[in-house]
């Protein structure tokens, strides 16, 4: 049996829910936490019994994993270490909110094997942080970054967001410059998306917020230009890294590898099977303890769907897609090459700058 | 009952002047239906008719009435369609009568449609009894109505009966005057079987039910009959009258109005105005006035969802069973897929069919810009008729294009005459003369190309006159003019649904208007889209839709993969429903938006 190489753990708790976020999360309720952590560990045990788990990457996402207290994190991470073969592990990421970073927590995480931190800064501008409803201040985010460095993290990602309501080009450039000056190994720069079931979407639908694709495109291009100029390789649409510091966990998704997700709402894909756990802490916990399946949704990813995904998501990365996978779409590939959306080196197809801007439209041809 | 005690009459009225309410009162007063059974507007059966306050088709009703002279009479009321689109059907209904009630709204006066229908009634030699209705309205002006009767229609004003159908005033007077003034049916001496078919409906269980006025002779079940226009033989299965329900009678005699059922399968076999005669002793000549009905206005009707084509086909067939004047044949359009080219008697007829498809058959349809029938004289002397711009021959072989002209009568308040004359000119009309009707209104007689009044002319008159203006028209032949074909091109390829035949002077304006509308509705694409309007290869207008600058999802991780893939699939599925013109995808909604907006000018 091929070992499963990528593990995701979903911690669906936040101090405060951000108005633009559509991921499954709940407000933190400390009293239920221990039971939830036990459920996660129990799910891990059950999964290890079914398949060989030997992760190269682990990713703790959320929600806000760092919203857990130091002792809760210690309990969970120790529990995981006891139940998993970590001999192949090279990247263990944990998402942190700047407001929940402390030296003791940082040291603890580092000591327990976490070697990469992804921190949601979003902006260094106080006014925009307030528009985004973030609980941290710019100063706090900078202090947290320094703490992480002091605690020994040499692989840090900072999340940034552009096309935020009221944001000016100058504000975005300032945020980029400030980030560059701090020198993280990795920068994720996301264009704000109005996701359904968020407060932002309501404001967008009611006309309070508007989206201007030309403006989005301007900011996107400015981002690519600037980060490239200072040595960050835009290795995926929204992700930029120093050479060798790409997020290998996320690359695995984009390249169609198998992964196991633990926790409520987490997705897993193993071969042709894809499933998602129920997006409800209560239901997840009680099902796990009752020995029942926590799966709320299943889907078969047949060969052609798998291929479609490999192409659609592979195109988003600068590794691109092997030309031989695109055989059935020769005429489309030729058209996109001649129109300057694609480029190729004989073996792989990649998006050009022009192509990156309309990656979704291009990907449609292959799904 | 003897033929001397039969009266056949109809009601002529402008929309809203109270024809239906008056009919209902007549039915009540003669106890044909009791008040209890009566819901308002007894004769109009379709919802659509009620809503528009017009009657498209309704059946005759036989009323029993004891007059003040103590005699019993059978009064046959023939309801006529009120709109000029159905002028031929009106003329056949009138031919089945000896008299007509002419209803005039006391507050509105004589309207354009009234004039047209009174002329029809006079042509048929009918006795016209003027009725001034709604006299209880505070704005009623009876004297003015009487003057208009004399001035416009040459009917003595003091012959008018003043009524309020709503309040039940003057109903008995009407019945008495029908008995006194309308002659009893004239009967031909030779006693051969001749019946005028003035309408027909299709009944799922009984087949075609023909409405007939017996001119001479007698029909009864078992009789071998034939329809003279087709020379087809049938056997009478049932005859009867409407009371208003169908009621079987042993026979129908000369002068009677009623129905007959024979083994007729479709209404297409039984043409309105045809003569029914006996197989063994046929009439030598049919009754006068029969015409084949020809559609005047054409439009493509397409299902919005292409999968609904078969449903639409079935719905059209069902409509045609009841309305032989509606014609259709399958056609296909690059832009709209498979649909039908449909012919209508006129604009109202077109709207009614479209509405019925939508409401009664739940069809989601789009119709193309309506067209008239053009006569195209080719350089080789050949004369073509073209009802679809797509079939216009190349301009190099066209000598001239002739378009149908109508004679229109427009009645408007004095203060709007300037606006209306302007509108007529804008529509390439020529004013023949104007005439004051009274102190408030004028009548404008003019000639207009039918094409120009197809879409919004009547609406414009109504809005310019705050609803007081009215318009009617009749065909007045063909005339050559500077007509050209306007094509809309998307990245150089013509889009057939938007082609039209227009006057040279209007082509550029319309081209520009269509191009700018198309620019609004064509979504941004991967590529720049050029929209052009062309007249015979020459570009007269251009708009550009810039290429889409950004379409890329920001975040895409493990949990998003299924959702994201499905979004892409959905987006792609959406584009499949779009029409590809070259590399350009045009959503069906864009076609619909343009076709709808071009209806506005």
Interface residues (C-beta under 8 A of the other chain):
Chain A: X8 X23 X61 X190 X191 X192 X193 X213 X214 X216 X217 X220 X237 X238 X250 X253 X254 X259 X261 X265 X266 X267 X269 X274 X276 X299 X305 X308 X309 X312 X313 X316 X339 X341 X356 X357 X358 X359 X360 X361 X362 X363 X364 X365 X367
Chain B: X526 X527 X548 X549 X550 X551 X552 X553 X554 X555 X556 X557 X558 X559 X561 X562 X564 X565 X568 X569 X571 X572 X575
